[in-house]
Amino acid sequence: MVSEQNVFALPNVQTPSMPVTFDPNVCKGCNKCVETCPIDVFIPNPQKGAPPIILHAEECWYCGCCASDCPTPGAMKFNWPLPLKPRWRNKETGAVGQL
């Protein structure tokens, strides 16, 4: 006898951390980021073609593997925390740039 169960995955809301944001209009739901993430921050969305669910955002190492391996440009945006945000200064103009 097989019983049918509903399983729910709710994001952990301990911290306001949001390492990445997905553009649902661009993301194809290929789940390459789910496979690439060494920490398992994401899980596949049960809706086919929808962006993955960010389940454990506070555990993100901010390595950027998910964003660098995404095959669809513009599907996800990596949000560096302020202390880790890459910055540089143009020697000629003095302008500060950042990602």
C-alpha positions as CSV (number, residue, x, y, z in Angstrom):
1,M,0.0,0.0,0.0
2,V,1.5,3.3,-1.1
3,S,0.3,6.5,0.7
4,E,0.4,9.8,-1.0
5,Q,2.2,12.6,1.0
6,N,2.6,16.3,0.4
7,V,6.1,17.6,0.9
8,F,6.7,21.3,1.5
9,A,10.0,23.1,1.2
10,L,10.0,26.4,2.9
11,P,13.0,28.8,2.8
12,N,14.9,29.3,6.0
13,V,14.2,32.8,7.2
14,Q,16.8,33.1,10.0
15,T,18.8,35.8,8.3
16,P,17.9,38.4,5.6
17,S,20.7,37.0,3.4
18,M,19.9,36.9,-0.3
19,P,23.0,35.6,-2.2
20,V,21.3,35.6,-5.6
21,T,18.2,36.8,-7.2
22,F,16.6,35.1,-10.2
23,D,14.7,36.8,-13.0
24,P,11.8,34.5,-13.6
25,N,11.3,35.9,-17.1
26,V,14.8,34.9,-18.1
27,C,15.6,31.8,-16.0
28,K,14.8,28.6,-17.9
29,G,14.8,26.4,-14.8
30,C,17.8,24.3,-16.1
31,N,19.0,23.8,-12.4
32,K,22.6,24.1,-13.4
33,C,23.1,26.3,-10.3
34,V,21.5,23.6,-8.1
35,E,24.0,21.0,-9.4
36,T,27.0,23.4,-9.2
37,C,26.5,24.8,-5.7
38,P,28.9,23.0,-3.3
39,I,26.7,23.9,-0.3
40,D,23.3,23.0,-1.6
41,V,21.8,26.4,-1.1
42,F,19.2,25.7,-3.8
43,I,16.7,23.0,-4.5
44,P,14.9,22.5,-7.9
45,N,11.6,24.1,-8.2
46,P,8.8,21.6,-8.5
47,Q,7.3,23.7,-11.3
48,K,9.1,22.9,-14.6
49,G,10.9,25.9,-16.1
50,A,10.7,27.9,-12.9
51,P,13.8,29.3,-11.1
52,P,15.2,27.2,-8.3
53,I,14.2,27.7,-4.7
54,I,16.8,29.3,-2.4
55,L,16.4,27.1,0.6
56,H,19.4,27.8,2.8
57,A,20.5,31.4,1.9
58,E,22.4,32.0,5.2
59,E,24.8,29.0,4.4
60,C,26.0,30.5,1.1
61,W,29.8,30.8,0.9
62,Y,29.6,33.5,-1.8
63,C,31.9,31.6,-4.0
64,G,29.9,32.6,-7.1
65,C,30.0,29.1,-8.7
66,C,26.2,29.3,-9.4
67,A,26.4,32.6,-11.2
68,S,29.5,31.7,-13.2
69,D,28.1,28.4,-14.4
70,C,24.7,29.8,-15.4
71,P,24.2,29.2,-19.1
72,T,21.5,31.9,-19.5
73,P,22.8,35.4,-19.3
74,G,20.7,37.6,-17.1
75,A,18.9,34.7,-15.4
76,M,20.5,35.3,-12.0
77,K,22.2,38.2,-10.3
78,F,24.9,37.4,-7.7
79,N,24.6,39.7,-4.6
80,W,28.0,40.1,-3.0
81,P,27.8,41.2,0.7
82,L,29.2,44.7,1.1
83,P,32.5,43.7,2.8
84,L,33.2,41.2,0.0
85,K,32.0,43.3,-3.0
86,P,34.8,43.6,-5.6
87,R,35.9,47.2,-6.2
88,W,38.6,48.9,-8.2
89,R,39.8,52.4,-9.0
90,N,40.6,53.6,-12.5
91,K,44.1,55.0,-12.5
92,E,43.5,57.5,-15.2
93,T,40.1,58.9,-14.0
94,G,40.0,58.0,-10.3
95,A,36.5,56.6,-10.8
96,V,35.6,53.7,-8.5
97,G,34.0,50.7,-10.2
98,Q,32.3,47.7,-8.7
99,L,30.4,44.6,-9.8
